[in-house]
Amino acid sequence: LCRLTQVRWSRYNPSFIEPEVNKELYQKPLEELSEEEKQKLELKAVQPIKAAPPTLSSSVFSDPMISKFTNMMMKGGNKVLARSLMTQTLENIKRKQLEKYHKAPEDEKETIECNPYVIFHQALKNCQPIIGLSSITRGGKTYQVPVPLKDNRKRFLAMKWMITECRENKHRRTMMPEKLSQELLQAFNNEGPIIKKKHALHKMAEANRAYAHFRWW
Amino acid sequence: MLRSLKGLVCHPLKLDHGYALHTAAKDCLSAVVSQDVQTPSERPRTVFCTSENDPAKHTDHHEGRHYSIPLEEVKAVFPHGLPYRFQQQIKTFNEACLMVRKPALELLAYLKNSNFAHPAVRYVIYGEKGTGKTMTLCHVVHYCARQGWLVLHIPDAHLWVKNCKELLQSSYNKERLDQPLQASFWLKNFKTSNERFLREIKTQKRYVWGKRESTEEGRPLGEVVEQGLARVKNASDAVGVVLKEVKQQCCLGTFRLLVAVDGINALWGRTTLKKEDKSPVSPEELTLVYNLRKIMLNNWNGGAVVTTLSQTGSLFKPSSAYLPQELLGKEGFDALDPFVPIPVPNYSPREFESCYRYYLDRKWLQHEKGQRPPG
């Protein structure tokens, strides 16, 4: 439901600009900049800028998707633990893929993907549902109405399903990185419980097609 | 495997391209790959790799290069010696590659030129955390195994003085305590690595294990090891017998003996074990440690003793301590006193470059941001 007033307030004055983290923009010499970029730079010298949050970094290795995922895995503010679990997961994925790579014959080596970041992004993309359900009340009864989802909502659902699946359906003694790497590799190959959940959601949406006209947005 | 490059370089490193390498903690393992993917694979492997697989023939010329050990040899020579991260690396890359470094070459030169009629020389490898002491030890062990020496390799002496689930009172000497689990584990690995010697060496005394079991004089040492594995209660005494026999017979000159101990500072420190009345156990009261200390003395000849100090498993020692004086304590230093110290430094820029190229070649470094000049 869309609200008319903002729920989450920001203490900043609206004139403050977001900080620019991309190092490449600052490294370009002045001549290469186009007119509007020069204007923007001049404005930035004068206008106030918001403080950069600690999670935002200009390093080549930082990835917004990975940081979002780490934040969702975090419990009780323990970012150190969440980040170490994330790095161990990526290392596990890399090790499993490299083992397969080094044991495979020459012609199959091209098909095996070893980069854990690529696998992570592709797995989450495969898990994102296209259409979701939203509950709408009409005449006392609530109906599950199929609804197109925004990009943010799709990413959030994929990550949420991944984390809940790994937390609940594992043996007591398996470590989280191991289970996560297993699930990510399965999702990368379009198999596994999370993909099944996505298909189940799609089927429900297809089954409730009749109520689609209840949607007014 | 490099656990964190932060420990290796404390300042940005200039590679031959003149770019400073960005050092971060674990993320650095997936560091930059050069933009043109063709060149690393076309570059000849001889820059960081050598085909000389026999440690006996390694010279200064091979310094900084990796040499590979065939996997069957790894299983035979190192059933328990390699650090865990290295074992994972072997599993991932499907090959075991060790870098030839200066401290190892120095040790090998000393071993080649040593006079075996003189008492055994003790070498102590020391250095800061994560600099490669255990890997140097493994290099030396591989060399000695290739040369046909009898190798007594204790992978980590710290495991004998902490986390022991079962402590039995020793049947041989009332005041000492036995550790059946650790002793039997070590005996099993000793058997895999030195099978040929266990048939050749004969016992020189009669050993009585219990009312009905005894080993006669002149039986092969393999029987003592079998006895220790079969009757776990006598395992620590079996270890003691093996050490004594091997030390006595080495002086006769039929074979050379290498005693390789990792984490030797455990023998002279404190333990975290407690007796049943909650009083603390000192290391002399453990049979395994007592027998090991006897073999550390230099009253035998025909071999060498190579040991490593290790802070990572040590008990009650500050994490910044790495010098022999600090880690061994007064007692340990006096016991080991005339020893040859061998410092192991961090990777030099050349060694770092070689390691980096090896990882690139094995596709361990996967991140796809091209190498760029710093901002």
HADDOCK unambig.tbl for C-alpha pairs under 7 A between the chains (distance, minus, plus):
assign (segid A and resid 23 and name CA) (segid B and resid 375 and name CA) 6.91 0.50 0.50
assign (segid A and resid 27 and name CA) (segid B and resid 375 and name CA) 6.42 0.50 0.50
assign (segid A and resid 60 and name CA) (segid B and resid 369 and name CA) 6.99 0.50 0.50
assign (segid A and resid 95 and name CA) (segid B and resid 92 and name CA) 5.65 0.50 0.50
assign (segid A and resid 98 and name CA) (segid B and resid 92 and name CA) 6.00 0.50 0.50
assign (segid A and resid 98 and name CA) (segid B and resid 93 and name CA) 6.86 0.50 0.50
assign (segid A and resid 99 and name CA) (segid B and resid 92 and name CA) 4.61 0.50 0.50
assign (segid A and resid 99 and name CA) (segid B and resid 93 and name CA) 6.23 0.50 0.50
assign (segid A and resid 102 and name CA) (segid B and resid 93 and name CA) 6.29 0.50 0.50
assign (segid A and resid 102 and name CA) (segid B and resid 94 and name CA) 6.54 0.50 0.50
assign (segid A and resid 115 and name CA) (segid B and resid 366 and name CA) 5.37 0.50 0.50
assign (segid A and resid 115 and name CA) (segid B and resid 367 and name CA) 6.93 0.50 0.50
